[in-house]
Amino acid sequence: RVADACAIPRRHRDLRALLDDPEVDAVAVCTPPAEHEAAVLAAIDAGKHVLVEKPLALALAACERMIARA
């Protein structure tokens, strides 16, 4: 509904499809914090720019893994 309301032509039902789309340059991770690490690492591995809502993660080790991968 949001994509329709904002006239957004490209939409994906899952993260993998989004990351596989060559037209997507950047990803905003707006999931619950416990899910940030997996999405961020996948997006980085796919070569996308990443914006993550705060908090970055719930554990310092997860933050360090994301920062190291970036």
N, CA, C and O atoms as a Maestro MAE file, in Angstrom:
{
 s_m_m2io_version
 :::
 2.0.0
}

f_m_ct {
 s_m_title
 :::
 protein
 m_atom[280] {
  # First column is atom index #
  i_m_mmod_type
  r_m_x_coord
  r_m_y_coord
  r_m_z_coord
  i_m_residue_number
  s_m_chain_name
  s_m_pdb_residue_name
  s_m_pdb_atom_name
  i_m_atomic_number
  :::
  1 25 0.814 -1.198 0.000 1 A "ARG " " N  " 7
  2 3 0.000 0.000 0.000 1 A "ARG " " CA " 6
  3 2 0.856 1.261 0.000 1 A "ARG " " C  " 6
  4 15 0.522 2.244 -0.661 1 A "ARG " " O  " 8
  5 25 1.951 1.229 0.735 2 A "VAL " " N  " 7
  6 3 2.832 2.401 0.777 2 A "VAL " " CA " 6
  7 2 3.434 2.652 -0.603 2 A "VAL " " C  " 6
  8 15 3.485 3.793 -1.062 2 A "VAL " " O  " 8
  9 25 3.886 1.598 -1.259 3 A "ALA " " N  " 7
  10 3 4.465 1.753 -2.597 3 A "ALA " " CA " 6
  11 2 3.439 2.344 -3.560 3 A "ALA " " C  " 6
  12 15 3.779 3.202 -4.375 3 A "ALA " " O  " 8
  13 25 2.212 1.903 -3.478 4 A "ASP " " N  " 7
  14 3 1.162 2.458 -4.336 4 A "ASP " " CA " 6
  15 2 0.921 3.936 -4.008 4 A "ASP " " C  " 6
  16 15 0.836 4.774 -4.906 4 A "ASP " " O  " 8
  17 25 0.815 4.240 -2.731 5 A "ALA " " N  " 7
  18 3 0.529 5.615 -2.314 5 A "ALA " " CA " 6
  19 2 1.643 6.583 -2.691 5 A "ALA " " C  " 6
  20 15 1.391 7.760 -2.952 5 A "ALA " " O  " 8
  21 25 2.877 6.082 -2.717 6 A "CYS " " N  " 7
  22 3 4.032 6.939 -3.024 6 A "CYS " " CA " 6
  23 2 4.521 6.772 -4.456 6 A "CYS " " C  " 6
  24 15 5.576 7.295 -4.816 6 A "CYS " " O  " 8
  25 25 3.768 6.053 -5.269 7 A "ALA " " N  " 7
  26 3 4.118 5.816 -6.670 7 A "ALA " " CA " 6
  27 2 5.514 5.220 -6.818 7 A "ALA " " C  " 6
  28 15 6.295 5.644 -7.670 7 A "ALA " " O  " 8
  29 25 5.815 4.240 -5.987 8 A "ILE " " N  " 7
  30 3 7.099 3.548 -6.054 8 A "ILE " " CA " 6
  31 2 6.929 2.340 -6.982 8 A "ILE " " C  " 6
  32 15 6.194 1.409 -6.650 8 A "ILE " " O  " 8
  33 25 7.597 2.345 -8.137 9 A "PRO " " N  " 7
  34 3 7.378 1.287 -9.117 9 A "PRO " " CA " 6
  35 2 8.051 -0.039 -8.776 9 A "PRO " " C  " 6
  36 15 7.533 -1.092 -9.147 9 A "PRO " " O  " 8
  37 25 9.186 -0.022 -8.082 10 A "ARG " " N  " 7
  38 3 9.918 -1.250 -7.786 10 A "ARG " " CA " 6
  39 2 9.597 -1.677 -6.358 10 A "ARG " " C  " 6
  40 15 9.664 -0.873 -5.428 10 A "ARG " " O  " 8
  41 25 9.253 -2.939 -6.199 11 A "ARG " " N  " 7
  42 3 8.960 -3.478 -4.878 11 A "ARG " " CA " 6
  43 2 9.299 -4.961 -4.856 11 A "ARG " " C  " 6
  44 15 9.214 -5.648 -5.874 11 A "ARG " " O  " 8
  45 25 9.681 -5.435 -3.690 12 A "HIS " " N  " 7
  46 3 10.109 -6.823 -3.541 12 A "HIS " " CA " 6
  47 2 9.482 -7.407 -2.289 12 A "HIS " " C  " 6
  48 15 9.283 -6.716 -1.290 12 A "HIS " " O  " 8
  49 25 9.178 -8.681 -2.364 13 A "ARG " " N  " 7
  50 3 8.549 -9.341 -1.221 13 A "ARG " " CA " 6
  51 2 9.553 -9.909 -0.231 13 A "ARG " " C  " 6
  52 15 9.187 -10.233 0.899 13 A "ARG " " O  " 8
  53 25 10.812 -10.037 -0.635 14 A "ASP " " N  " 7
  54 3 11.807 -10.558 0.298 14 A "ASP " " CA " 6
  55 2 13.162 -9.891 0.086 14 A "ASP " " C  " 6
  56 15 13.424 -9.296 -0.959 14 A "ASP " " O  " 8
  57 25 13.995 -10.001 1.080 15 A "LEU " " N  " 7
  58 3 15.290 -9.335 1.068 15 A "LEU " " CA " 6
  59 2 16.169 -9.816 -0.083 15 A "LEU " " C  " 6
  60 15 16.821 -9.003 -0.739 15 A "LEU " " O  " 8
  61 25 16.196 -11.101 -0.333 16 A "ARG " " N  " 7
  62 3 17.070 -11.638 -1.384 16 A "ARG " " CA " 6
  63 2 16.699 -11.043 -2.738 16 A "ARG " " C  " 6
  64 15 17.586 -10.669 -3.504 16 A "ARG " " O  " 8
  65 25 15.427 -10.950 -3.043 17 A "ALA " " N  " 7
  66 3 15.003 -10.362 -4.317 17 A "ALA " " CA " 6
  67 2 15.417 -8.900 -4.390 17 A "ALA " " C  " 6
  68 15 15.850 -8.431 -5.442 17 A "ALA " " O  " 8
  69 25 15.290 -8.187 -3.299 18 A "LEU " " N  " 7
  70 3 15.704 -6.788 -3.251 18 A "LEU " " CA " 6
  71 2 17.192 -6.662 -3.515 18 A "LEU " " C  " 6
  72 15 17.614 -5.830 -4.318 18 A "LEU " " O  " 8
  73 25 17.989 -7.481 -2.847 19 A "LEU " " N  " 7
  74 3 19.437 -7.399 -2.990 19 A "LEU " " CA " 6
  75 2 19.926 -7.873 -4.348 19 A "LEU " " C  " 6
  76 15 20.985 -7.448 -4.809 19 A "LEU " " O  " 8
  77 25 19.173 -8.741 -4.986 20 A "ASP " " N  " 7
  78 3 19.539 -9.230 -6.316 20 A "ASP " " CA " 6
  79 2 19.156 -8.256 -7.427 20 A "ASP " " C  " 6
  80 15 19.566 -8.438 -8.573 20 A "ASP " " O  " 8
  81 25 18.382 -7.236 -7.106 21 A "ASP " " N  " 7
  82 3 17.920 -6.268 -8.098 21 A "ASP " " CA " 6
  83 2 19.049 -5.286 -8.422 21 A "ASP " " C  " 6
  84 15 19.459 -4.519 -7.551 21 A "ASP " " O  " 8
  85 25 19.556 -5.296 -9.648 22 A "PRO " " N  " 7
  86 3 20.662 -4.404 -10.004 22 A "PRO " " CA " 6
  87 2 20.273 -2.924 -10.015 22 A "PRO " " C  " 6
  88 15 21.151 -2.061 -10.010 22 A "PRO " " O  " 8
  89 25 18.991 -2.620 -10.028 23 A "GLU " " N  " 7
  90 3 18.532 -1.228 -10.017 23 A "GLU " " CA " 6
  91 2 18.548 -0.622 -8.611 23 A "GLU " " C  " 6
  92 15 18.439 0.595 -8.457 23 A "GLU " " O  " 8
  93 25 18.681 -1.463 -7.594 24 A "VAL " " N  " 7
  94 3 18.700 -0.992 -6.211 24 A "VAL " " CA " 6
  95 2 20.135 -0.675 -5.823 24 A "VAL " " C  " 6
  96 15 20.999 -1.551 -5.856 24 A "VAL " " O  " 8
  97 25 20.393 0.576 -5.454 25 A "ASP " " N  " 7
  98 3 21.731 1.005 -5.055 25 A "ASP " " CA " 6
  99 2 21.904 1.061 -3.546 25 A "ASP " " C  " 6
  100 15 23.010 0.874 -3.038 25 A "ASP " " O  " 8
  101 25 20.811 1.318 -2.822 26 A "ALA " " N  " 7
  102 3 20.895 1.518 -1.381 26 A "ALA " " CA " 6
  103 2 19.730 0.830 -0.678 26 A "ALA " " C  " 6
  104 15 18.647 0.672 -1.240 26 A "ALA " " O  " 8
  105 25 19.982 0.429 0.560 27 A "VAL " " N  " 7
  106 3 18.983 -0.276 1.352 27 A "VAL " " CA " 6
  107 2 18.874 0.402 2.713 27 A "VAL " " C  " 6
  108 15 19.890 0.666 3.356 27 A "VAL " " O  " 8
  109 25 17.666 0.682 3.153 28 A "ALA " " N  " 7
  110 3 17.424 1.171 4.503 28 A "ALA " " CA " 6
  111 2 16.920 -0.005 5.333 28 A "ALA " " C  " 6
  112 15 15.900 -0.613 5.008 28 A "ALA " " O  " 8
  113 25 17.633 -0.317 6.392 29 A "VAL " " N  " 7
  114 3 17.255 -1.439 7.253 29 A "VAL " " CA " 6
  115 2 16.412 -0.876 8.393 29 A "VAL " " C  " 6
  116 15 16.915 -0.175 9.270 29 A "VAL " " O  " 8
  117 25 15.128 -1.196 8.362 30 A "CYS " " N  " 7
  118 3 14.160 -0.661 9.330 30 A "CYS " " CA " 6
  119 2 13.422 -1.793 10.041 30 A "CYS " " C  " 6
  120 15 12.245 -1.669 10.378 30 A "CYS " " O  " 8
  121 25 14.124 -2.883 10.259 31 A "THR " " N  " 7
  122 3 13.554 -4.043 10.939 31 A "THR " " CA " 6
  123 2 13.821 -3.925 12.441 31 A "THR " " C  " 6
  124 15 14.526 -3.010 12.867 31 A "THR " " O  " 8
  125 25 13.275 -4.828 13.242 32 A "PRO " " N  " 7
  126 3 13.621 -4.811 14.668 32 A "PRO " " CA " 6
  127 2 15.135 -4.990 14.836 32 A "PRO " " C  " 6
  128 15 15.758 -5.695 14.042 32 A "PRO " " O  " 8
  129 25 15.731 -4.370 15.849 33 A "PRO " " N  " 7
  130 3 17.178 -4.410 16.026 33 A "PRO " " CA " 6
  131 2 17.795 -5.811 16.034 33 A "PRO " " C  " 6
  132 15 18.925 -5.985 15.578 33 A "PRO " " O  " 8
  133 25 17.090 -6.788 16.534 34 A "ALA " " N  " 7
  134 3 17.629 -8.152 16.569 34 A "ALA " " CA " 6
  135 2 17.839 -8.721 15.167 34 A "ALA " " C  " 6
  136 15 18.586 -9.683 14.991 34 A "ALA " " O  " 8
  137 25 17.186 -8.132 14.176 35 A "GLU " " N  " 7
  138 3 17.298 -8.609 12.788 35 A "GLU " " CA " 6
  139 2 18.251 -7.770 11.946 35 A "GLU " " C  " 6
  140 15 18.483 -8.095 10.781 35 A "GLU " " O  " 8
  141 25 18.801 -6.715 12.496 36 A "HIS " " N  " 7
  142 3 19.654 -5.815 11.727 36 A "HIS " " CA " 6
  143 2 20.879 -6.500 11.151 36 A "HIS " " C  " 6
  144 15 21.175 -6.334 9.968 36 A "HIS " " O  " 8
  145 25 21.598 -7.268 11.961 37 A "GLU " " N  " 7
  146 3 22.882 -7.814 11.516 37 A "GLU " " CA " 6
  147 2 22.746 -8.637 10.238 37 A "GLU " " C  " 6
  148 15 23.504 -8.424 9.291 37 A "GLU " " O  " 8
  149 25 21.818 -9.551 10.190 38 A "ALA " " N  " 7
  150 3 21.679 -10.405 9.009 38 A "ALA " " CA " 6
  151 2 21.370 -9.583 7.761 38 A "ALA " " C  " 6
  152 15 21.949 -9.816 6.700 38 A "ALA " " O  " 8
  153 25 20.463 -8.625 7.889 39 A "ALA " " N  " 7
  154 3 20.090 -7.806 6.739 39 A "ALA " " CA " 6
  155 2 21.236 -6.907 6.300 39 A "ALA " " C  " 6
  156 15 21.489 -6.759 5.104 39 A "ALA " " O  " 8
  157 25 21.929 -6.307 7.261 40 A "VAL " " N  " 7
  158 3 23.036 -5.407 6.937 40 A "VAL " " CA " 6
  159 2 24.163 -6.171 6.258 40 A "VAL " " C  " 6
  160 15 24.676 -5.730 5.230 40 A "VAL " " O  " 8
  161 25 24.552 -7.302 6.814 41 A "LEU " " N  " 7
  162 3 25.639 -8.078 6.216 41 A "LEU " " CA " 6
  163 2 25.281 -8.545 4.814 41 A "LEU " " C  " 6
  164 15 26.122 -8.515 3.915 41 A "LEU " " O  " 8
  165 25 24.047 -8.974 4.621 42 A "ALA " " N  " 7
  166 3 23.618 -9.404 3.281 42 A "ALA " " CA " 6
  167 2 23.655 -8.241 2.297 42 A "ALA " " C  " 6
  168 15 24.081 -8.406 1.154 42 A "ALA " " O  " 8
  169 25 23.213 -7.071 2.736 43 A "ALA " " N  " 7
  170 3 23.209 -5.898 1.857 43 A "ALA " " CA " 6
  171 2 24.636 -5.474 1.505 43 A "ALA " " C  " 6
  172 15 24.925 -5.143 0.355 43 A "ALA " " O  " 8
  173 25 25.511 -5.486 2.487 44 A "ILE " " N  " 7
  174 3 26.907 -5.143 2.225 44 A "ILE " " CA " 6
  175 2 27.518 -6.140 1.245 44 A "ILE " " C  " 6
  176 15 28.204 -5.748 0.301 44 A "ILE " " O  " 8
  177 25 27.270 -7.418 1.468 45 A "ASP " " N  " 7
  178 3 27.803 -8.447 0.574 45 A "ASP " " CA " 6
  179 2 27.271 -8.297 -0.845 45 A "ASP " " C  " 6
  180 15 27.935 -8.683 -1.807 45 A "ASP " " O  " 8
  181 25 26.071 -7.736 -0.975 46 A "ALA " " N  " 7
  182 3 25.466 -7.523 -2.292 46 A "ALA " " CA " 6
  183 2 25.963 -6.233 -2.939 46 A "ALA " " C  " 6
  184 15 25.566 -5.907 -4.058 46 A "ALA " " O  " 8
  185 25 26.830 -5.499 -2.240 47 A "GLY " " N  " 7
  186 3 27.387 -4.273 -2.795 47 A "GLY " " CA " 6
  187 2 26.473 -3.061 -2.700 47 A "GLY " " C  " 6
  188 15 26.642 -2.095 -3.444 47 A "GLY " " O  " 8
  189 25 25.507 -3.107 -1.790 48 A "LYS " " N  " 7
  190 3 24.575 -1.986 -1.633 48 A "LYS " " CA " 6
  191 2 25.069 -1.010 -0.567 48 A "LYS " " C  " 6
  192 15 25.777 -1.403 0.360 48 A "LYS " " O  " 8
  193 25 24.697 0.257 -0.702 49 A "HIS " " N  " 7
  194 3 24.887 1.219 0.369 49 A "HIS " " CA " 6
  195 2 23.838 0.892 1.422 49 A "HIS " " C  " 6
  196 15 22.734 0.462 1.086 49 A "HIS " " O  " 8
  197 25 24.172 1.093 2.692 50 A "VAL " " N  " 7
  198 3 23.265 0.685 3.766 50 A "VAL " " CA " 6
  199 2 23.061 1.817 4.767 50 A "VAL " " C  " 6
  200 15 24.017 2.454 5.209 50 A "VAL " " O  " 8
  201 25 21.805 2.053 5.113 51 A "LEU " " N  " 7
  202 3 21.418 2.957 6.185 51 A "LEU " " CA " 6
  203 2 20.677 2.096 7.204 51 A "LEU " " C  " 6
  204 15 19.735 1.386 6.851 51 A "LEU " " O  " 8
  205 25 21.097 2.157 8.457 52 A "VAL " " N  " 7
  206 3 20.490 1.319 9.495 52 A "VAL " " CA " 6
  207 2 19.870 2.207 10.557 52 A "VAL " " C  " 6
  208 15 20.500 3.146 11.043 52 A "VAL " " O  " 8
  209 25 18.619 1.899 10.916 53 A "GLU " " N  " 7
  210 3 17.986 2.606 12.021 53 A "GLU " " CA " 6
  211 2 18.712 2.265 13.317 53 A "GLU " " C  " 6
  212 15 19.314 1.197 13.429 53 A "GLU " " O  " 8
  213 25 18.661 3.160 14.288 54 A "LYS " " N  " 7
  214 3 19.294 2.869 15.561 54 A "LYS " " CA " 6
  215 2 18.348 2.085 16.449 54 A "LYS " " C  " 6
  216 15 17.132 2.215 16.306 54 A "LYS " " O  " 8
  217 25 18.850 1.302 17.334 55 A "PRO " " N  " 7
  218 3 20.255 1.020 17.544 55 A "PRO " " CA " 6
  219 2 20.803 0.113 16.437 55 A "PRO " " C  " 6
  220 15 20.064 -0.674 15.844 55 A "PRO " " O  " 8
  221 25 22.088 0.234 16.171 56 A "LEU " " N  " 7
  222 3 22.708 -0.597 15.140 56 A "LEU " " CA " 6
  223 2 22.497 -2.070 15.442 56 A "LEU " " C  " 6
  224 15 22.158 -2.846 14.549 56 A "LEU " " O  " 8
  225 25 22.695 -2.460 16.695 57 A "ALA " " N  " 7
  226 3 22.491 -3.851 17.127 57 A "ALA " " CA " 6
  227 2 22.274 -3.858 18.636 57 A "ALA " " C  " 6
  228 15 22.387 -2.833 19.309 57 A "ALA " " O  " 8
  229 25 21.960 -5.041 19.140 58 A "LEU " " N  " 7
  230 3 21.733 -5.183 20.576 58 A "LEU " " CA " 6
  231 2 22.989 -5.624 21.315 58 A "LEU " " C  " 6
  232 15 23.028 -5.608 22.545 58 A "LEU " " O  " 8
  233 25 24.021 -6.019 20.561 59 A "ALA " " N  " 7
  234 3 25.271 -6.469 21.175 59 A "ALA " " CA " 6
  235 2 26.448 -5.821 20.460 59 A "ALA " " C  " 6
  236 15 26.430 -5.648 19.241 59 A "ALA " " O  " 8
  237 25 27.456 -5.468 21.219 60 A "LEU " " N  " 7
  238 3 28.635 -4.825 20.655 60 A "LEU " " CA " 6
  239 2 29.301 -5.708 19.597 60 A "LEU " " C  " 6
  240 15 29.774 -5.196 18.583 60 A "LEU " " O  " 8
  241 25 29.346 -7.013 19.815 61 A "ALA " " N  " 7
  242 3 29.985 -7.918 18.853 61 A "ALA " " CA " 6
  243 2 29.295 -7.843 17.491 61 A "ALA " " C  " 6
  244 15 29.963 -7.891 16.457 61 A "ALA " " O  " 8
  245 25 27.983 -7.729 17.480 62 A "ALA " " N  " 7
  246 3 27.260 -7.614 16.210 62 A "ALA " " CA " 6
  247 2 27.589 -6.304 15.522 62 A "ALA " " C  " 6
  248 15 27.759 -6.264 14.303 62 A "ALA " " O  " 8
  249 25 27.680 -5.225 16.300 63 A "CYS " " N  " 7
  250 3 28.086 -3.922 15.728 63 A "CYS " " CA " 6
  251 2 29.454 -4.031 15.108 63 A "CYS " " C  " 6
  252 15 29.672 -3.560 13.992 63 A "CYS " " O  " 8
  253 25 30.372 -4.642 15.811 64 A "GLU " " N  " 7
  254 3 31.737 -4.762 15.297 64 A "GLU " " CA " 6
  255 2 31.790 -5.584 14.013 64 A "GLU " " C  " 6
  256 15 32.556 -5.258 13.106 64 A "GLU " " O  " 8
  257 25 30.987 -6.646 13.924 65 A "ARG " " N  " 7
  258 3 30.957 -7.461 12.695 65 A "ARG " " CA " 6
  259 2 30.447 -6.645 11.522 65 A "ARG " " C  " 6
  260 15 31.003 -6.727 10.427 65 A "ARG " " O  " 8
  261 25 29.402 -5.862 11.729 66 A "MET " " N  " 7
  262 3 28.857 -5.042 10.641 66 A "MET " " CA " 6
  263 2 29.859 -3.972 10.213 66 A "MET " " C  " 6
  264 15 30.054 -3.739 9.020 66 A "MET " " O  " 8
  265 25 30.486 -3.332 11.177 67 A "ILE " " N  " 7
  266 3 31.451 -2.281 10.855 67 A "ILE " " CA " 6
  267 2 32.637 -2.878 10.104 67 A "ILE " " C  " 6
  268 15 33.095 -2.304 9.116 67 A "ILE " " O  " 8
  269 25 33.135 -4.017 10.562 68 A "ALA " " N  " 7
  270 3 34.268 -4.669 9.900 68 A "ALA " " CA " 6
  271 2 33.923 -5.060 8.461 68 A "ALA " " C  " 6
  272 15 34.748 -4.905 7.562 68 A "ALA " " O  " 8
  273 25 32.720 -5.559 8.245 69 A "ARG " " N  " 7
  274 3 32.309 -5.984 6.904 69 A "ARG " " CA " 6
  275 2 32.172 -4.781 5.994 69 A "ARG " " C  " 6
  276 15 32.501 -4.862 4.811 69 A "ARG " " O  " 8
  277 25 31.688 -3.655 6.527 70 A "ALA " " N  " 7
  278 3 31.531 -2.452 5.708 70 A "ALA " " CA " 6
  279 2 32.886 -1.891 5.339 70 A "ALA " " C  " 6
  280 15 32.967 -0.875 4.649 70 A "ALA " " O  " 8
  :::
 }
 m_bond[279] {
  # First column is bond index #
  i_m_from
  i_m_to
  i_m_order
  :::
  1 1 2 1
  2 2 3 1
  3 3 4 2
  4 3 5 1
  5 5 6 1
  6 6 7 1
  7 7 8 2
  8 7 9 1
  9 9 10 1
  10 10 11 1
  11 11 12 2
  12 11 13 1
  13 13 14 1
  14 14 15 1
  15 15 16 2
  16 15 17 1
  17 17 18 1
  18 18 19 1
  19 19 20 2
  20 19 21 1
  21 21 22 1
  22 22 23 1
  23 23 24 2
  24 23 25 1
  25 25 26 1
  26 26 27 1
  27 27 28 2
  28 27 29 1
  29 29 30 1
  30 30 31 1
  31 31 32 2
  32 31 33 1
  33 33 34 1
  34 34 35 1
  35 35 36 2
  36 35 37 1
  37 37 38 1
  38 38 39 1
  39 39 40 2
  40 39 41 1
  41 41 42 1
  42 42 43 1
  43 43 44 2
  44 43 45 1
  45 45 46 1
  46 46 47 1
  47 47 48 2
  48 47 49 1
  49 49 50 1
  50 50 51 1
  51 51 52 2
  52 51 53 1
  53 53 54 1
  54 54 55 1
  55 55 56 2
  56 55 57 1
  57 57 58 1
  58 58 59 1
  59 59 60 2
  60 59 61 1
  61 61 62 1
  62 62 63 1
  63 63 64 2
  64 63 65 1
  65 65 66 1
  66 66 67 1
  67 67 68 2
  68 67 69 1
  69 69 70 1
  70 70 71 1
  71 71 72 2
  72 71 73 1
  73 73 74 1
  74 74 75 1
  75 75 76 2
  76 75 77 1
  77 77 78 1
  78 78 79 1
  79 79 80 2
  80 79 81 1
  81 81 82 1
  82 82 83 1
  83 83 84 2
  84 83 85 1
  85 85 86 1
  86 86 87 1
  87 87 88 2
  88 87 89 1
  89 89 90 1
  90 90 91 1
  91 91 92 2
  92 91 93 1
  93 93 94 1
  94 94 95 1
  95 95 96 2
  96 95 97 1
  97 97 98 1
  98 98 99 1
  99 99 100 2
  100 99 101 1
  101 101 102 1
  102 102 103 1
  103 103 104 2
  104 103 105 1
  105 105 106 1
  106 106 107 1
  107 107 108 2
  108 107 109 1
  109 109 110 1
  110 110 111 1
  111 111 112 2
  112 111 113 1
  113 113 114 1
  114 114 115 1
  115 115 116 2
  116 115 117 1
  117 117 118 1
  118 118 119 1
  119 119 120 2
  120 119 121 1
  121 121 122 1
  122 122 123 1
  123 123 124 2
  124 123 125 1
  125 125 126 1
  126 126 127 1
  127 127 128 2
  128 127 129 1
  129 129 130 1
  130 130 131 1
  131 131 132 2
  132 131 133 1
  133 133 134 1
  134 134 135 1
  135 135 136 2
  136 135 137 1
  137 137 138 1
  138 138 139 1
  139 139 140 2
  140 139 141 1
  141 141 142 1
  142 142 143 1
  143 143 144 2
  144 143 145 1
  145 145 146 1
  146 146 147 1
  147 147 148 2
  148 147 149 1
  149 149 150 1
  150 150 151 1
  151 151 152 2
  152 151 153 1
  153 153 154 1
  154 154 155 1
  155 155 156 2
  156 155 157 1
  157 157 158 1
  158 158 159 1
  159 159 160 2
  160 159 161 1
  161 161 162 1
  162 162 163 1
  163 163 164 2
  164 163 165 1
  165 165 166 1
  166 166 167 1
  167 167 168 2
  168 167 169 1
  169 169 170 1
  170 170 171 1
  171 171 172 2
  172 171 173 1
  173 173 174 1
  174 174 175 1
  175 175 176 2
  176 175 177 1
  177 177 178 1
  178 178 179 1
  179 179 180 2
  180 179 181 1
  181 181 182 1
  182 182 183 1
  183 183 184 2
  184 183 185 1
  185 185 186 1
  186 186 187 1
  187 187 188 2
  188 187 189 1
  189 189 190 1
  190 190 191 1
  191 191 192 2
  192 191 193 1
  193 193 194 1
  194 194 195 1
  195 195 196 2
  196 195 197 1
  197 197 198 1
  198 198 199 1
  199 199 200 2
  200 199 201 1
  201 201 202 1
  202 202 203 1
  203 203 204 2
  204 203 205 1
  205 205 206 1
  206 206 207 1
  207 207 208 2
  208 207 209 1
  209 209 210 1
  210 210 211 1
  211 211 212 2
  212 211 213 1
  213 213 214 1
  214 214 215 1
  215 215 216 2
  216 215 217 1
  217 217 218 1
  218 218 219 1
  219 219 220 2
  220 219 221 1
  221 221 222 1
  222 222 223 1
  223 223 224 2
  224 223 225 1
  225 225 226 1
  226 226 227 1
  227 227 228 2
  228 227 229 1
  229 229 230 1
  230 230 231 1
  231 231 232 2
  232 231 233 1
  233 233 234 1
  234 234 235 1
  235 235 236 2
  236 235 237 1
  237 237 238 1
  238 238 239 1
  239 239 240 2
  240 239 241 1
  241 241 242 1
  242 242 243 1
  243 243 244 2
  244 243 245 1
  245 245 246 1
  246 246 247 1
  247 247 248 2
  248 247 249 1
  249 249 250 1
  250 250 251 1
  251 251 252 2
  252 251 253 1
  253 253 254 1
  254 254 255 1
  255 255 256 2
  256 255 257 1
  257 257 258 1
  258 258 259 1
  259 259 260 2
  260 259 261 1
  261 261 262 1
  262 262 263 1
  263 263 264 2
  264 263 265 1
  265 265 266 1
  266 266 267 1
  267 267 268 2
  268 267 269 1
  269 269 270 1
  270 270 271 1
  271 271 272 2
  272 271 273 1
  273 273 274 1
  274 274 275 1
  275 275 276 2
  276 275 277 1
  277 277 278 1
  278 278 279 1
  279 279 280 2
  :::
 }
}
